[in-house]
Amino acid sequence: MGILQVYIDNACTACTRARQLAGAVQRRFPGLQVQVVNLAEPGARAPDAVFAMPTFVLDGRIVSLGTPAPEALYRRLEASLGVTAKKRER
């Protein structure tokens, strides 16, 4: 289906929320591969286009600089992937 990479860093205060959103995306889009890339980890690298944390990259294209509102990201992913997200379990 695709790969969503979420670039974060330990020093980033907004990155905790981005990590949580990455988990929510994985639950809503089970066919989407979600990778959280912590640039504070040894050997972790980001593409040249990633210059701020957090950054959400879908199949090599930036979809958000910063942590987007969850519903906005879900709509963007649905449109880009041509799928409908699983609804939240209650």
C-alpha positions in Angstrom: 0.0 0.0 0.0 2.8 2.5 0.8 5.2 3.6 3.5 4.7 6.5 5.9 7.9 7.6 7.6 7.7 9.9 10.6 11.0 11.6 11.3 11.4 12.6 15.0 14.2 13.6 17.4 14.4 13.1 21.2 15.0 16.9 21.6 11.8 17.7 19.8 8.9 18.5 22.2 6.2 18.0 19.5 7.6 14.6 18.5 5.8 12.7 21.3 2.5 13.7 19.7 3.8 12.8 16.3 4.8 9.3 17.6 1.3 8.9 19.0 -0.2 9.9 15.7 2.0 7.4 13.9 0.5 4.7 16.0 -3.0 5.9 15.3 -2.3 5.9 11.6 -1.0 2.3 11.8 -4.3 1.2 13.5 -6.5 3.1 10.9 -4.5 2.0 7.9 -3.4 -1.5 8.6 -2.0 -2.0 5.1 0.2 1.0 5.3 3.8 0.5 6.6 4.5 3.1 9.3 8.1 3.8 10.3 9.1 6.1 13.1 12.6 7.3 12.4 14.3 8.8 15.5 17.2 10.8 14.2 18.8 10.7 17.7 19.5 7.0 17.2 22.9 6.0 15.8 22.9 5.5 12.1 19.4 7.1 11.6 19.3 9.3 8.5 16.7 11.6 6.9 16.4 12.6 3.2 17.8 16.0 2.4 14.3 17.4 2.1 13.6 16.7 5.8 14.8 19.7 7.7 12.4 20.0 10.6 11.0 17.7 13.2 8.6 16.1 13.1 8.1 15.5 9.4 5.7 13.0 7.8 6.8 11.5 4.5 4.5 9.3 2.4 6.3 7.2 -0.3 9.2 9.7 -0.4 7.0 12.9 -0.5 6.5 15.2 2.4 2.9 15.3 3.5 3.4 17.4 6.7 6.0 19.5 8.3 5.1 19.4 12.0 2.3 17.3 13.5 -0.9 17.6 11.5 -4.4 17.4 13.0 -5.2 13.7 13.0 -8.4 14.0 10.8 -6.5 16.2 8.3 -3.7 13.5 8.0 -6.3 10.7 7.6 -8.0 12.6 4.8 -4.7 13.2 3.1 -3.7 9.6 3.4 -7.0 8.4 2.1 -6.8 10.7 -0.9 -3.1 9.7 -1.6 -3.6 6.0 -1.2 -7.1 5.7 -2.6 -8.4 3.9 0.4 -10.7 4.5 3.3 -9.4 4.4 6.9 -10.7 2.0 9.4 -13.0 3.8 11.9 -11.9 4.1 15.5 -13.0 1.3 17.7 -15.1 2.4 20.6 
